[in-house]
Amino acid sequence: MFGSLGLPELLMIFVVALLLFGPRKLPEIGRTLGKAMNEFKRATNDLQRSLEEEVAVDELKQARREVEEATRLTPPPAQPPAAPPPAEAASEVKKPEPTEPR
């Protein structure tokens, strides 16, 4: 959390702060500093979340554009023409042959 600050450095900072602000003000300063750090963390998380949402929206828009472009570039599938009825079958209608009376 504090990077490369070790225990001796933190104790020195605490002693200097105690001498500067006194024992009565130090807890109040600590709470204020903690609240400020918490608010900063919340703001950075909100900013990161909104940036991620914007990136996702942009990616979706790009994908939609690509799909629309791909559908515009490909011709519709060709349907085979309907087969006309054979010409011979239509002209050759079988007529019943006359039968002889018995």
C-alpha positions as a Python dict, from the first residue, in 0.01 Angstrom:
ca = {
    (1, 'M'): (0, 0, 0),
    (2, 'F'): (276, 245, 88),
    (3, 'G'): (519, 121, -175),
    (4, 'S'): (875, 114, -49),
    (5, 'L'): (800, 267, 294),
    (6, 'G'): (911, 38, 572),
    (7, 'L'): (828, 39, 942),
    (8, 'P'): (1105, 284, 1040),
    (9, 'E'): (991, 536, 778),
    (10, 'L'): (628, 509, 885),
    (11, 'L'): (723, 558, 1252),
    (12, 'M'): (925, 869, 1163),
    (13, 'I'): (629, 1014, 971),
    (14, 'F'): (399, 939, 1265),
    (15, 'V'): (634, 1107, 1514),
    (16, 'V'): (670, 1419, 1297),
    (17, 'A'): (292, 1438, 1248),
    (18, 'L'): (241, 1395, 1625),
    (19, 'L'): (483, 1679, 1695),
    (20, 'L'): (330, 1908, 1431),
    (21, 'F'): (-40, 1852, 1501),
    (22, 'G'): (-50, 1726, 1858),
    (23, 'P'): (-222, 1423, 2010),
    (24, 'R'): (-573, 1577, 1994),
    (25, 'K'): (-571, 1667, 1624),
    (26, 'L'): (-392, 1356, 1497),
    (27, 'P'): (-695, 1117, 1511),
    (28, 'E'): (-911, 1374, 1334),
    (29, 'I'): (-648, 1423, 1065),
    (30, 'G'): (-618, 1044, 1027),
    (31, 'R'): (-996, 1006, 980),
    (32, 'T'): (-1004, 1292, 730),
    (33, 'L'): (-713, 1144, 539),
    (34, 'G'): (-879, 799, 540),
    (35, 'K'): (-1208, 942, 411),
    (36, 'A'): (-1025, 1135, 140),
    (37, 'M'): (-837, 822, 30),
    (38, 'N'): (-1163, 622, 30),
    (39, 'E'): (-1338, 887, -180),
    (40, 'F'): (-1045, 901, -421),
    (41, 'K'): (-1053, 521, -456),
    (42, 'R'): (-1429, 527, -522),
    (43, 'A'): (-1389, 800, -784),
    (44, 'T'): (-1113, 611, -963),
    (45, 'N'): (-1323, 293, -962),
    (46, 'D'): (-1619, 485, -1108),
    (47, 'L'): (-1397, 637, -1374),
    (48, 'Q'): (-1248, 298, -1461),
    (49, 'R'): (-1596, 141, -1481),
    (50, 'S'): (-1728, 416, -1708),
    (51, 'L'): (-1423, 387, -1934),
    (52, 'E'): (-1471, 10, -1961),
    (53, 'E'): (-1839, 62, -2048),
    (54, 'E'): (-1748, 313, -2318),
    (55, 'V'): (-1492, 73, -2465),
    (56, 'A'): (-1752, -206, -2466),
    (57, 'V'): (-2006, 18, -2639),
    (58, 'D'): (-1749, 117, -2901),
    (59, 'E'): (-1660, -248, -2962),
    (60, 'L'): (-2028, -335, -3009),
    (61, 'K'): (-2076, -47, -3252),
    (62, 'Q'): (-1769, -156, -3449),
    (63, 'A'): (-1892, -516, -3462),
    (64, 'R'): (-2234, -398, -3579),
    (65, 'R'): (-2076, -186, -3854),
    (66, 'E'): (-1868, -483, -3968),
    (67, 'V'): (-2175, -708, -3982),
    (68, 'E'): (-2374, -448, -4175),
    (69, 'E'): (-2086, -397, -4418),
    (70, 'A'): (-2047, -771, -4468),
    (71, 'T'): (-2418, -816, -4539),
    (72, 'R'): (-2410, -525, -4785),
    (73, 'L'): (-2113, -667, -4974),
    (74, 'T'): (-2242, -1023, -5015),
    (75, 'P'): (-2511, -1068, -5280),
    (76, 'P'): (-2826, -1249, -5177),
    (77, 'P'): (-2811, -1621, -5243),
    (78, 'A'): (-2919, -1707, -5598),
    (79, 'Q'): (-3227, -1922, -5613),
    (80, 'P'): (-3245, -2171, -5896),
    (81, 'P'): (-3514, -2079, -6150),
    (82, 'A'): (-3831, -2277, -6132),
    (83, 'A'): (-3817, -2565, -6382),
    (84, 'P'): (-4082, -2524, -6654),
    (85, 'P'): (-4295, -2828, -6723),
    (86, 'P'): (-4152, -3043, -6999),
    (87, 'A'): (-4285, -2941, -7340),
    (88, 'E'): (-4346, -3299, -7453),
    (89, 'A'): (-4556, -3388, -7153),
    (90, 'A'): (-4791, -3097, -7211),
    (91, 'S'): (-4845, -3172, -7584),
    (92, 'E'): (-4877, -3546, -7553),
    (93, 'V'): (-5207, -3590, -7383),
    (94, 'K'): (-5318, -3946, -7428),
    (95, 'K'): (-5663, -3982, -7570),
    (96, 'P'): (-5855, -4299, -7508),
    (97, 'E'): (-5873, -4522, -7812),
    (98, 'P'): (-6214, -4613, -7936),
    (99, 'T'): (-6311, -4964, -7860),
    (100, 'E'): (-6519, -5187, -8078),
    (101, 'P'): (-6864, -5280, -7960),
    (102, 'R'): (-6912, -5644, -7873),
}
